[in-house]
Amino acid sequence: MTKVLILTAGFGDGHNAAANHLCDALESMTDDVQVEILDPLEHAYGALNRVFKKTYRKLIEYAPAVWGGMYSLMDYAPRMGGGNGLGRVRGVLREAIGRFEPDCVVSTYPLYASLIEGLYRDPGSRPFKFLTVVTDSTTINSVWFSAPSDFHCVADEETAAVLRANGIAPGKIKVFGFPVPAAFAGERPSLPDPDGDEPVRVLYVVAAGKRRARKTLKRLMKLPNLQVTVVAGRDPELRARLIKTTQGHAGRVRILGWTNQMAQLMMTHHLLISKAGGATVHEAIAARCPMIVNFVTPGQEEGNARMIERLDLGVVAADKHEVVRWVEKAFAHHARRWRHWRANLERVSRPDTALRLASFVLDTASEAPATPVNRIELLRPIQTPASALAPHRRRPAQQLLLCDFHTHTNYSDGSLTVSELVDFYGRLGFDCLCITDHVADPYNLLGKFMRWSRLTLAPEQFDEYFEVIERERVRAWRRYSMLVMAGFEFNKEGYTRKSSAHLLGVDLKAPINPGLTLKETIAQIHAQGGLAIAPHPHLLKGEFARNTLYLWEHQAEFAPLLDAWEIANRNRLFNPISLKGLPFVANSDFHKPKHIHSWKTLIYAEKDPGAIKDCIRRNQHVAITLYRDFARSQQAARHSFAPAGPLPAEAFVDLPAGGEVPAEVLPVSA
């Protein structure tokens, strides 16, 4: 088993993007590899690191010159971690390496090379190969190359020339390109000719310059024969403002929030408008989508912008007025300029970079020392929970399965992305996870408000939602041996608690119209082989949440139709469910990491969706547990190494079919 540890940081999207795409490529190439992604800064500093990241984003947005000055200072003092600085981060690295014992460590963030150097003064004493993946282009801060690496993997020949000019041996420099999603290397969707009858498609990603976004969009809407897709990111207020701005342009503009489908969007649009971020620029190149750069972060993004101009793949607009003028110029004279940019992109595009880089990482890892050298310091006793980085083992056919069937992502009102949620639960050793983002009844006034305020999943995102969960389902099984299901939480909001109903559809195979009646929705769920579950059916006393009591008030009508009722939600037990002898499950109603400390379902069955659903329908071999493993969940939330062992058999307790359920008889996870 080859072990690869990838180090990243959340300062800019490029570092995490490179780490995640390389991880996906490695795992797609062979089953004989174990990959872990670690953010040592997040693990070492937690909340303080999140404050730093927020400050970084604010500086870029409102004071880019200040950030440019700080970036220049780092160029003069690159070896921040080689001495006594950042001791907590060095400690995290020491612990992670000692536990995981990687064959290869890959860093996508420049700081970690000097920290590794601080742990191993003699590079020859490292018991692993160390690679640095440079996520910037052309303009390279000296932090990237001031400390030794076995290899520096760069995006282009110009970046390689910068490293050679600064004393890096040519043999230690590998030009691969930037690791982009594997989707770019697959079959490409058709793109209509921009000079034909169909509208020109422009993709506007608002990654910076948010204050100018409304004015830019208004000017774009004045151009004829233009269709614009706007990606507003994780900013529901901006999305709402842009929707209001474009109300009079129905059919010509689509406003999205955060999306997992950037590869598909880039490949199906003629032109991209966005900032010169490393991941964005290289993904545009892989998609062969010409780019108008509307913002350049001083320092690390200047090289990306220069590359766009030098290779003539698009243009850097001087101001917001220039953006619209360049859109006009691109498609003037039968789209002559656009065709020129597109031809240049065809020549330099490298959509398979992640796969080629992954192959190189595996080859390099195979050259790691067979016998660890100088590991005494790294293997000293550590006063933290044991690691779960041992290879996943196949479990018995029937076993205790730790399940959560009610979770939310940032597709509705959750705080994590789908992939982040999968990794969070996977690292904690869960066996089954269902993602159930909110969908609102479009014929309901409160439902319309929730859709407008981005609290629910938009209908135009349904297909994307199912595609993303399907991709994560495959990854979760391969990486964590965890089942992942797609679902919805159908919101039927009333003006009183007794007229409001929520309904979970678990293990759905396709979207269901949220405008159907409750009985029609349940029938559609069952037609797909899914479960219809009543979430939080009773009073949520003391909780900041709307009570949804319609199903409970009409239980005689709906009990024969529903597969189960939540006997526990978050930290609340609903004893009336047990008194009625109704089939039950327990869920976290997860919206943010702290919600993991809540009731969960235990099922004794084969790890198979059909077997799990059958137990719930029959109300057999089902129990609940109050999850309280703070150490593991805090580690998982920080991209650390949490144990993922199976629950002990003695943890399983069947609940009585009727009567009250005293909390003290319920198993509590260790």
N, C-alpha and C positions, 0 to 999 in steps of 0.2 A: 504494500500500500504506500503510494507516494503522498506525502503530506506537504501542502502548500499553505503558507500563512500570508495573507494579503493585508497590508497596512494602509489605512486611508484616513481622511479627515473631512469634516463638513464645511470647510471654508471654500465656497465655490462648488458648483455641481460637477466639475470635471473630474475631481479626484475620486468621488464616490462612483461616478459613472464608469470610469476606467476600471475600478476595482470590481464592480458588479458584473460588467460585461466580460471581464477576464475570468471571473469565477464561473459564470454560465458556460463560457467556452470550454474551460477545463473539464467541468462536469459532463458536458455533452460529448467529450472525446473518449472518455474511458470511465469504467466503473471502479477502476483501481486507483482512484485518487480521492483524497480527503482535503477539502478546501475550507478554510475559515477566514472570514473578513473581520478585522479588528480596527476600531478607532481608539487608539491609546489615549488621545487627548480627552475624548468623551469619558472614557473609563476612569481616567485619573482625576478629572476635575468636575465631571457631572454638570450640575446647574451652572457653575461658573463658566464652563466651556460654552454652554448654550448662550450665556450672556455675551461672551466674546463673539460668537457667530452672529448674533443679532446686531451687535455693534459694527461688525465687519460689513454686514449688508447695508446698514444705515449710512456708513461712511461712503460706500460705493454709490449709493443713491443720492445722497445730499452733499457730500464733501469729497468727491473723487480726488481732488488735488491733495488733500490731507493723506488719503490712503497712498497716493503716488509717492509722497515724501517718505512714508513709513516703509514702503516697498524698496525704495532706494537705499534707506538705512540698512535694511536686511542684506542688501547686496554687498555692503561694506563689512558686515559682521555676520558672516554666514554660519559660523560654527557655534550656534547657540547651545547645543546640547552636548558637546564633547567634553565640557568641563563639569562644573557642579550645578549647572542650570537644569531646570525641568526634571528634578530628581524623581518626582512622582511618576512622570511618564516613563522614565528609564526603568523604574520599578515594575510598571505594568508590562513593559517589553520583556524584562528579565523573567517575570513570572510566566508570561504567555509562552515564551520560547522554552522555558524549562518544562512546562507541562505538555505542550503540544509536540515538542521535538520535531520541528519541521525539517524537511529536506531542502526546502527553498522558501525564502522570505522575499516577497515582492512589495515594494513601497511605491504608492502612487502620490505620495506627499513628500515634499523635499526635506522636511525637518528630520525624518527618522533615520536617515543615513548617518548623521552625526551622532545620534543617540546610540545606534548600533555600534558605531566606532568607539563610543565611550564604554560599551560592554566588552568589546573585543579589540584591544589596542593593536594586536597583531591580526590583520585580516586572515592570515593563514590558520589562526586558531578557531575560526568560526566553524561550528559543526554543520553548517548549512551554506548553500549558495545564496547570495544576496543580489537582487536585481532592483534597479530603480526605473520606473516607467515615468518618463518626463511628459507631463500633460500640457505643457506650454510649448509654443512654437517660436523659433527665431530669437525673440527677446527672452533670454534665459537668465534668471537670477542665479547668482553664484551659490546659493544654498543647495541647488540641485546637484552640483558637482564638486563641492568643497570637501566632502567626505568620500571615502572609497566605496565603490560597488564593484561586484564582479562584472556586471554589464549595465550600461545605460541604454534603455530602449526608447527611441525617439520617433517623432511623427514624420519627419522629412529630412532631406539631405541638408537643407540650410541649417537646421537645428544641430545636426551632426557636425557641421563645419564650425559652429560656435563652440561646441565641446572640444573639438580637436584644437582650436585656437587657444583654448584655456588649459591645454596640457593633458587632456584625456587621450589615452592611447587609442588609435583607430580600431584595434582589435576588440576593444571593450565597448564599442558603440555599435548598436544594431538599429537599423532603420526599418520599422515595421508599419508606421502609420499610427493613428490613434485607435484604441480598441473601441469599436462601436458595436451596437447590438447585432446579433446574427441575422436579424430580420432584413437588414440591408443587403445581405449576401444571398437571400432567397429570390424567389420569383418576383419580378417587379410588376406592380399594377400598371395598366395602360394610362397614358397621360395625353389628353387631346392636344392637337396642335394649337398654339396660342394665337394663330392667325386664322383659325377656323370659325365655325358658327357658335361654338360653346364659349362661355365667359372665361376670361383669364383668371386663374386661381392664385390668390396671394395669401400666404400664411404669415400672420403677424403675432410673434411671440413676445409678450410684454414682460421681459425679464428685468428691465431697468427703465428709467425714464417714465415711471408710471404717471407722473404729473402731466406729461405731454401726450399720453396715450389717447385721450378723448379727442384732442385737436387733430392728432395724426389720423385717427379713424374717420373723423368728419371730412377731412380733405380727401382721403381715399375714396369715400363714398361719392364724391363729386365726379370721379372718373367713370366714364361709360364702360359697359361690358366688363365689369370687374366683380368678382366674387371673393369675399374676404372671410377667412377663418381666423379668429382671434383666440389665443390661448392666454388667459389671465393668470394662470398659476394658482397658488394657494392664497388667494386674496379675494374672498367673496364680495367684499365691498367694492373693489375695482370691477369685478364682473358685473355686479348689479348696476354700477354707473354706466358701464359700456352698453349693457342691454338697454338701458333707458335712452342713451345717446342715439342708438340705432333703431329705435322703434319704428321709424318711418321707412325702413329699408328691408322689409320682410322679404326673405328669399335670396337676398344678396349678401347677407352677413350672418355668420354663426359665431356665438360667443361661448367658448368652453372655459371651464375652470382648470383644475389640474388634470392631466391626462397621461395615461401610460402608452398612448399610441403615437408618439412623436415620429417614429420611423415611418409609419403608414401615412401620417399627415405630410411629412416632407416629400415622400415619393409620389404623392398625388397632388402636389401643388407646383405651380410653375416658378414661384419666387418666394423667398423667405426674407422677412424683415425681423431682425433681432440684434442683440448685443453680441460682441465678439468673444463669447465664452469658449473655452477650449473644446468642451463636448459639443456645443451647438455648431461651431464652425466645422468640425471634423465630421459630424453627422450629416450636415448639409452637403459636404463634399462626397460622403459615401452615398447619399441619396441623389447626387447629381442635380441638386437644386440650387441655382444661382442665389446669391445672398446680397442684400443691402444691409450693411452694418449701421445701426442707428445709435450705438453707444459703445464706447471703448473704456474699460476700466484701466486707469493708468498702471503701468507696470506689466503684470502678467498677460494682459490681453492685447497689448500693443503689437506684439509679434504676430498674433492671430490675424489682426486687421491688416498688417503689412502683407501677410501671406495671401490674403484675399486679393489685394491690389496687385501684388507682384506676379501672381499666377493668372491674373485677369479672370477671376471666378465670380466677380461681382464688383461692388463698390462700397466705399465708406462714405456715408452721407455726412455733410458738415453740420446740418441742423435739421429740424423737423420739416422745414419747407423743402429741403433738398430730397428728403425721403420720397415724397410724392412726385417730385419732378423726375427722379430717377426711375420710378415705376413707369411713368409715361415714356421716358426715353428707351427703356428696356424693350417695350413692345411696339415702338414706332417703326415705320418702314418695314412692315411685315415681320416684326419681332427680330430684326437683324442683330441688334446687340445681344438680346437674350440667347439667340442661337449661337453666337460667338462664345458667350460664357458657358453655355451648355456643352459645346464641343470641347472646351478646355477642361471642364469637369470630367467628361468621359475619359480624358487622357490620364488624369491624376487620381481618380477615385480608387480607393482601396477598401471595399466593403467587407473583406474577409480578414481584416487585421487581427481581430480578437482570436480567431482560430489559429492564425500563423504564430501569434505571440504565445498562445497557450501551448502550442506544440514545442516552441523554443523553451518555455518554462519547464515542461516535462522532461525534455532532453537535458536541460541544465540541472534539474533536480536529481537526475539519475547519476550525476557526477559528484554528488555530495559525499563526504567521507563516510565509509561504511561503519567505522567505529567513531563515536563522538569524541572530540578532543576538548580538553579543558572544560568539562561540564560540571565540575564539583560545585562551583559557585552558583550555577544556575539551578541545581537540583537540591539545594538546601531546603529544609522543611518550610512550608508556606502555611500561614495561619488563615487560610480561606477555604471555602468549600471545594470539594474534589471536582475534577474536570470531567466534562462529558465528551471529550474529544476522542475517545476510543471509537473505533469503527462501529457503525450500527450493526447490531446482531439481529438475525431473524428470530422472532418470538414464536412461542407455541401457537397452535391453531386457535385455541380458545384462551383468552387472557382478559385481565382487567384493562379496560380502555378508558382513558381520561379524555372527556369530550366537552366541547363548548359549542352550542348550536346557535348562539345569538351574539354576533359581534359586528362592529361597524368600522368602516375605513373612511378616509377623506373623500371618497366618492359621495358620501352624505355628510354626517356631522361627526365623524371620528377624526382622530388626530394623526393616525398612521396610514401610510399607503398600504396597498394590498401586500406587496412584497415585504414591507416592514412588519406587518401583522403576522405573516406566515413565519418569518424568521423569529419573531418574538415568541410565538407559541411553540415553534419547532425546537428552539433552544431550551425550552422548559420541559420538553419531553411529552407534550400532548400527543394523543393518538388520532384525534379527529377534531376538525375545526370547520364550522360553517360560517361563511361571510354573508351577512344579511343586512345590507344597506337599505335605508328607508326609501320607499317609493310612495308618492302621494296621489290621491285621487284627483285627477285634473278637473273634475266637475264640482269639486268641493271648494268653497271660498278659502277656508283655512289651508287646504291642500295647495291651492294656487299660491298663497303667500309663502308657504314653506319651500315650494319650488323656486320662487323668485329669490328668496333669501339664501339659496344654496344649501338648505338643510336636508334636501332629499336628492336622490339620484335622478338626473334629467333623462327623459325618454330617449333623446338622441345619443345618450351614452350607454344604453342597454347592451347593444351588441359589443361595444368595447369592453364593458364590465365583464361579460361572460367570457370573452376572449382572454382577458387578463387573468381571470380566476382559473381558466383552463390551463394556461401556461404555468401559473403558480402551483396548480394541482400536481402537474408532472414534476416540477422542481421540488416540491415539498416531499413527495414520496421518495424521490431519488436521494434527497439530502437528509431528510429527517425520519423517513418511514412513517410519515404523518398523512392521513387522509384529509383532503381539503374539498369542501362542497360549496357550491354556489347557492345563494338564496336571496330572498327579499324579505323585508319587513313592510307589509302593506299598511299604510296609515289611512284610516278612515276617521278623520277628525270631526268631532261634534262640538257644540258650544257648551255642553255639560259633560261631566265625567261618565254619566250613564249612557250618553249617546255617542261616545268615542270608542273606537275599536282599533286594535292593532292585531295583525295576524302574521305569523312567521311561515314562510314557505321554505322548507329545508330540502336540499339536494335537488334543485331545479336544473333542468337541462336547457331551458330557453326562457326568454322573458315572458311575462304574463301582463296583460293590460291592467294597470292599477285602477282603471275606471270601472271594472266589473263589480258586481255585488259580492258580498262576502261568500254566499253560497256558490256563486259562479267561480269565484277565485279558488275556493277549496276544491271544487271539482276539477279545475285546471291543474292544481297542484297534484292531485291524486292521479290525473291522467299522465303526468310525467313521472310517476313513481315516487313523488316526494312526500314529505310529511307536512301536515298542517297543524301548527302548534299555537296555542293561545299564550302570548307573552304577558308578563305582569298583569294577570287577570283580576287581581284583587287590590285592595287599598295599599298604596305606597306611602304609609305614614312616615313622616319625617324625611322623605326624599324630595329633592327638587326635581319633580317630574310630574307630567300630567297623568292623572289616573284615567285608565281606559277600561271601563267596566261593562261595556255593551255585551260582550260575549258571556261574561259571568251572569249578568242580569237575564240573559236569554239562554241559559245553559241547557234547559230542557230541549230547546230547538237545535243547539249547536253541538252539544256533547256527543251525540251519535255520529257527527260528521268529523270532529276533530280527532287527531291521533294522540295528542298529549296536551297537557297544561303545564305551565311553569309553576312548580311547587316552590321554587326559590328563584329570585332575581336579584343580582348584586348581593347585598347582605340581608335581604328580606326573605323570611319564610312565610308562605301562605298556607297556614294550617287548614283552612277550609277545603283546599284541594284534597288533602288526605282524608278529611272527615267525609267527603263525598265519595271517596274511593275512586277518584279519577286517575287515569294514567298520567304520569308526570315525567318531567325533566327539570334540571336546574341549570341556569345559565348566568353568565356574568353581565350580559348587556354591555359588552365592552365598547368604550369610546376612547379611553386613554390608558396608558400602562398601569396606573394605580388600580384600575378596575379589575385587574387579574386576581386581586385578593378578594374573592367572592365565591359563591356557590357554583359547583360544577357537577356534571353528570358522570357517573361511573357505570360502565356497561360491561358485562362479562359475556364476551362473544368473540367470534373470529374478527380479525381486522379487515372488514369488508363492509362497504356501504349498505349492501342488502341485509347482511346479518345484523348490523346496528339498527337499521330502521325496523326490522322485524321484531327485535327485542322491545323497542319503544311501542310499536303497535300492539304487541301482546302484553305489554306492561310486565315483562318478566326479565329477571337478571338486570334490573335497573336500580341503582342507588345514587346517593348524592354525597359530595364531600365539600367541606369548607376549606378552600385553598388558602393557605397562609404561609407559603414558603417565601419569605421576604428576601432572603439572601440570593436565591436563584433568580427570582424575578427581577431584582435590581441589577444583577449581572447581565441578564438577557437584554434588559432595556438599554444597557450600555455597550451592546455588541461584544459581550464577554463570553466566557466559556461556562455554561451552566450544565449541571449533570442532567442526563436524560434517561435515567434508568426506569424500568417498569415499576409500577406500584406493587407493594407486597400483597399477597393473597389475603392476609388477615385484614387489609384495609376495606374489604368489600363487605357491605351489610345490606341485605334486602330490606326495604321498607314495608311496613304492613299495608295491606290494601285499604284499611279504614282506620279511624281513630287518629288522635293527635300524634304528631311526630316530635318527641322531645329532642332538642338539639344535641343533648349529651350522648345519644346513641349513634349519632352520625359520625362516620370516619373523618378524621382530619389529616390532610397530607403532611408528611414529615418534612 
